[in-house]
Amino acid sequence: MRAQSIETAGRLSNSVKLNLPFKTPYDWQAIIQYFQSHSIPGVERVTGDSFARVFRVGNEVGFVEVRPLLAKSQLKVWIVSEDPETTSETARRVRKMFDLDCDPVLIAKSFERIPVLADLCRRFPGLRVARGWDCFETAICTILGQLVSAGHRERLIGQLVSNYGEEVVDPSTSKRAYLFPAAGVLASSDLSAIGTTSARREAIRDFSRRVLSGAISLAEDQDPAAFREALLEIRGLGPWSAEYIRLRNGDTDAFPHTDLILKRVLDLHSDLDLERVKSWGSYAAVYLWKEFAQTLSRKRKKQA
């Protein structure tokens, strides 16, 4: 059963506005387009110039909105929470989500030795790796999004959130919103309200149970290889999903080698030696997806 408690906007009275700096160049359009195409229905609201969501940090419910101040090389962040102590944690998560600590000049220099990546850096300066609010959300959304269209993925995630998330009130609109379902709820539910396969339902339950038991750690400072191996122990969660979760959780060297588009790019460009850009695999993936996702997808459809 989904929790029924509803917080009132009036209780969320602590409001803080911050400006978070970043190093230029910064491709705001690319990163906000990612969040638009991967927004979590009921939890997040994304437009071309803003990202907003409700959240729970610890026991506190809150709201955050992010807007660009590109002329000042900053993002404007509005945080509303019952507990002002959540402000620093929320700001940290925003910095991670929007990849504000990236040094794009350092990335470009590391790609200079590989012609295809060097060219992409010149053509698309300031690409960032968009990341999730937290690893649990990222993993659950990845499991539901495996091998389905973008529209189908959105519907499935919407079913998950509306049926198993906790209802709250968005303080910016006074409308109903949802917190992303907690691990304890997903671990104990049959998830019958989600129109997905029984295998994916079990993968969600299994992942949630392993998180609760500590068999899977969501700590950001853990060994990436150990995290990947722990993910692969879940039946129905393969190498692509494990690498993708790592990439969207902040591992800068994650590269989904089994991704169909990236495999085709590697076949086309024999000089693309990822060992030469060690530690920056996730940025290589983002640049290659940016350039080749549409063109190689069209070629595959014509050949089918």
CORGIGI-V297719 format. One line per field, one symbol per residue. ss: DSSP state (a for helix, b for strand, c for the rest). phi: phi as a letter, one per 20 degrees, with the letter a starting at -180 (. if undefined). A space follows every 50 residues. Layout:
ss: ???
phi: ???
This chain:
ss: ccccccccaaaccbbbbbbbbccccccaaaaaaaaaaccccccbbbbccb bbbbbbbccbbbbbbbbbbaaacbbbbbbbbccccaaaaaaaaaaaaccc cccaaaaaaaccccaaaaaaaaacccccccccccaaaaaaaaaaacccca aaaaaaaaaaaaaacbbbbbccccbbbbbcccaaaaaacccccccccaaa aaaaaaaaaaaaaccccccccccaaaaaaaaaccccccaaaaaaaaaacc cccccccccaaaaaaaaacccccaaaacccaaaaaaaaaaaaaaaaaaaa aaac
phi: .efdfcfefffeeeccdcddebeefceffffffffffcfegnddcccfca cbaebcdmddebbccccecffdlbdecdccbfdfffgfffffffgfgelf efdfffffffefedgffffffffcfnfcefcefbffggffffffeflcff ffgffffffgffeceefcdffecmdfbcefgfgffffdeelffeecffff ffffffgfffffenfdedffeffgfffffffffefndegffffffffedo ffdfbfgeffffffffffcfeeeffecgncfffgfffffgedgfffffff ffff
